[in-house]
Amino acid sequence: MTPLRRSTWLILAGGFLAALVIRALFFAALEVNWDSRWYAAVVAQLDRGEELFHGPTFYSYSPLWALFLRALNVLAVPLGVPLYRAVGFVLLLADVATALVVYAIARRALKETPALAAGAALLFFLNPVSVLATGRHNQFENVSILFLLVAVFSAGARPEMSRGQVLRTCTRRSSVIVAALSGSLLVKHITWFHPLLFIRSRRRDGVSPVAGLVAYFVFALSFLPYWSTRSQMVKNVLGYRSLSETYGTAVLLEFRVVPRWVPSALFLAAAVAGVLAFRRLEVGRASLYLFLVLLLFLPGIAEYYLIWPIALGAVYRGAGFFVYTVVVSAFFLGSPDGLGVPFEHFPGWHGVWFATLFWLMWELRRVQGSRFAVQGRP
């Protein structure tokens, strides 16, 4: 190993060690917040034998996360570990696993060198947005994203194989993709539109239309034991609108002549348009762009949603990713739900929205430029 390569790996190792120490400090300082109390309330609701979707928690996700919380609590109680700390530890492990998958995507799907792939993993693991969303908010978006990344890796990894191995390999890969996408929706359906991006005419790049819809079937099937409370279940899951902030399409509601259903309709239209526009791109890049479109048109927002594009952004890094990271990190610093640093000039929700728009525009410009280069245009 040359001195330059040795120094590169030493810098990377130091970066990962620093990131791990920072995340460990956040874990040690983890406090009970609204979400942590909600986790405990969901477990208590199940322990009392109450219906999951009729209780006071207004549960809005697949039953899998509630059942996982209950099982985790059963394991944590004998050890004297509070549930919120047990959840925080699981989320920390999920981020470690995500860094490994980011490395794998960059290494095998994008054919990057080991050092560049490790750098991509470090960009995620040391990213302030990821650190704060997990270490401060204790939210589980990252677990759903981890499953999505597994699907992206499985779709993008193309080992050399003989013609006779193609069918068997594609079938096995499709099974992994479908299982990973199903897991993503079952944890938290923030990736609701993403399975549609994996439907490809060439199965070596994705899955068939039938297989692509399996994740939705599995998600729907998870609610079957709660069929007796279906009206409240539909209201909780499909009617959930997150927090009302002056962000994105919700700004339209400040004009009293605009009906309240307009932001939701625009969000749905933008999501469908994004799927149609990006479905022919490489699936990881398409998934990143779709996250950015969703963040731009969300009718409701929460701070931890801003973690959605970070892992894929570390893979397909560029100026937009770094601008977004700086702006959102500064937003977290000043937000009362973040670190609450008393400085009035940190960016607000509008700054975050424009940073997201800049990232998307920058990426689309890069894609258009690469197409011109391929076609030999000036």
N, C-alpha and C positions, 0 to 999 in steps of 0.2 A: 504494500500500500504506500503510495507516494505521500510526502508531507502534506500536500494540498488536500488530498482525499482524507487523510487522517484528521486534519484540522476541521474539515467540513463535518465529518461524523462526530467530532468532539463538540462542535457548536450545536449540532442537532441533538445530541445526547443531553447537553446542558439545557437546551430549550425544553425538552420533554421533562427533565427533572424539575425545572422551574415551574412548568405548567402543573405538574403533579403536586408540587408543594403549595402552589396557589390554590388549587382545587381542594387540597387537604385542609388548608386554613379556612376556606369557606365552609367546608363540611363541619369542621370543629366549631365554627361560629354559627352554625345553622340554628335558626329559631323557629318557633311555631308561628306560622302565618295563616292567612285565611285558607289557603289551599291545604295546608297541613291539618287544620281543624276539619276541613271538608273530608279529607281521607278518613279521619277518625270517626266522623259522623256517618259515613257510608258503612264502615265496619260495624258500628254500633247498631245501625238500622238493620243490617243483615243478622246480627246476633240476636236481636229482639224478634226475629221472624217476620219482620214487616216486608211488604212488597217493595222491591227495589225502586220502581218508577212511581210509586204512590207515596213515598216517604217525604220527609222534610228537606232532603238534600237536593231535590230537583235533578236527579241523576240523568246525564245527557249523553252517555256513551254506551258502547257495547258492554254487556254484563261481565265480560272477561276481566276488565280492569278492576271492577268491584270484587270479584271472586279472588283475584290476585292479591288485592289489599287485605282481604280477610285471611288468606293463607299466610301472607307475610306477617300479619299480626300474630297469628298462632305460633309462628316460629320465633318472633321477636320477644314476646311476653316472657317466656321462661328465661331468656337471657337478660332480662331487665333493660331491653333496648326500646325506647319509645318508637311508635310507628313512624313518625315523621323522619327520624334518623335512619330507620331501616329503609324507608323509601329513598332517602337521599343517597344512601350507600348503593342501592340498586341503580339509581340514575347515574351515579359516578361510574359504576362498572359499565353501564350502557355507553357512556361517552368514551371510555377506554376502548370498548369493542368498536365503536364508530370510527375512532382514529385508525384502528387496524384495517377496517373495511375501506376507508378512504385511501390508505396506502395500497391496498390490493387493487382497487379500481384504477388508481393512477399507474400502478405497475403493470397490470395485465391488460386492462382494457385500453389504456392510452399509451402503453409501451414506453413509459417514462423510466429513466434510470432509477436505481434504488435510492440515491440521494434526493432526487427531485420528488419521488413518491413519498419519502419520509418527510420532506419539507411540506408537502401538501397535508400530510397527517398532522404535522405540528401546527400549521396554519389553522386547522380546526381545533386542536386540543388546547392551544394557547389563546384562542380567539376570545376576547372579552365578552362578546355576546353569548357565546356558548357557556363560558364560565359562570356568568351572572344568571342566565336562564336556569341552569341546573343548580348552582350553588346558592343562589339567592331566592329564586322563586320556587325551587323544589318541584318544578312541573315536569310532566312525563311526555312532552312532545318528542323528546329525543329518542324515546324507545320506539315510537311509531316510525320516526325517520330512519332509525337503525335498520328496521325491517325493509324499508324502501331501498336503502343502500344495498342490502343483500340482493334484492331483486335486480337493481341496476348492475351490480357486479356480475351476477349470473347471466344477464342478457348480453353483457359486453365482453365477457371472457370467451375467446375463441381459440382453443388449442388446436394444433395441427392434428388432423385425423383422416383416416382413409374413408373412401366413399361408403364402405360397408358399415362404418361406425356412425355415420351422420344421423340416421334415424334414431338410433338408441341414445346418442348423446343429446339430441334435440329434445327427446321425450323426457330425459332426466333433467335437463336444464329447465324445461317448461314446468315440471313439477316443483322445482325449487322456487322458480319465479312466482308461481301461483300461491305456494305456501307462504312465501315472504310477503306478498301483497295482501294476502288474507290476514296474516299476523299484524301488518301495519294498520289495517282498518279496524281489527278487533281491539287493538290497544287504544287507538284514538283516531277517528276518521278524518284527520286533517289531510290525508292523502286520498280523499274520496275520488277525485277525477284522475289520479295518476294511473290506475290500472289500464285505462283506455289508451295510454301512450305506449303500452307494451304489446298491443295488438298489431302484429305485423304480417304482411303477406309472406315474407321469408321467415320461417320458424327459427332459423339460426340467429335471428336478431331479436326475437321476442316470442310471443305465444299466438296461438290461433284465436279467432274471435270467441269461440266457445270457452276456451281455457281462460281468456281474459275476463270473462264475466263470472268465473267461479268465485273470485274474491268477494263480489257483491252477494252471491248466493250464501257463502259462508257467513258473512256479516249479518244478513237477514236471518239465517238459521239460528244464530246465537240468541236472538230475541224470542224464539219460539216458546221456551218455558214460561215466558211472561205474557203470553197471548191474552190472558184474562184482563190484563191492564193495558191493552193495546192503544186505547184512545189517549191515555196519559203518556204512554211510551212514545207514540208518534209526536205528541206535542213537545215532550222533553227533547227528543233527539232531532227531529226535523225543524222544530220551532225555535231552537236555541240560536241566539243572536249575539252572544258575548257582551262586551261592555260598549256603551254609547260614548264615543269620543268624536271630536271634530277632526275626523280622519277619513280620507278616501271618499267614497260615494256617500257616506253618512253626512258629509257637509251639505249635500243637497237638501236635507231635511230642515236646514235653517231657513230655506225659502218655503214659507207656509203653503204655497200653492202646489208644492210637490207632494204627491201621495206617499205614504209611508212604505208602500211596497216597491217603489222605484229602485232604491239601492239594492235590494235583494234581487230584483229582476236584472239589473245591470251586472251584478256579480255573476249570476248564472249565465248570462249571455257571454260575458268575458271569459268565463271558464270554458264554455263550449268552444268559443272562438280560439282560445289558446290550445285546446286539444287538437282541433282541426289544423291549426297553423303549424304546430310543432311535431305532429305525429310522424313526420318523415325524417326528423333529425335523429341523431344518435340519442338513445333513450335517456342517458344520464343528463345530457345537456338539455333535452326537452323537459325533463323533470324539474331542473333548475329554473328554466324560463317559466314554466307553469306556476311554480311557487311564487315567482315575482309578480306574475299577473294576478294571482289570487290576493297577494298582499296589497296590490294597488286598488283592487275593487271590493275588498271586504266591506260588508255593511256594518260590521262590528269588529272591534280590535281589542287585544290584550297584549301587554308588553312581551310576554313569553312567546307570542306568535312570531316575533321577529327572529327567532332562531331557525325558522323553517329552511331558508336557503343557505345557511352557513356551511354545512358539511359539503354539499355539492359545489358551493362557491369555492371552497378550498381546493376541490379537484380541478375545476375549470376557472382558475383564478385569473383575475385581470383587474384593471383600474376600477371597474364598477364594484367589485367585491371589496376592495380596500377602502373606497369612499364610503360604502354602506357600513363597513365595520367601524370606521372612525365616527361617523354620524350617530349610529345607533349606540355605540359605546358611550359617547358623550350624552346622549339622551338618557341612558340608564344611570349615568352619574348624577344627573340633576333631578331625575324623577323621584317623587316621594315613595313610590313603590320599588325604586331601585336603591341607590345608595344615598339619595337625598342630599347631595353636596350643595351647600347654600351659595349658588352662583347663578344669577338670573339670565345669563347669556348662553346657557346650554340650548341646543336645538330642541324644539317641541315636536308634536305629532306631524306638523306640516313638513318640518325638516326631514323626518324619517320617510315620509311619503315621497318627497322629491329625490332623496337618496336612492330609494327603490326604483323610481322611474329612471334615474340616470343609469343605474346598473342594467336595467332591462334594455334601454336604448343602446348602451355601450355594447352589450352582448349581441344584440341584433345587428348592429353595425359590423361587428367582427364576423358574424356568420355571413352577411351579405358580401363582405370583402373577400372572404375565403371562397365563396361561390364564383365571384368574378375572376379570382386567381386561377381556379380550376378550369374555367371556361376560356381562359386566355384573353380576357378582355382588359383594356387599359384601366 
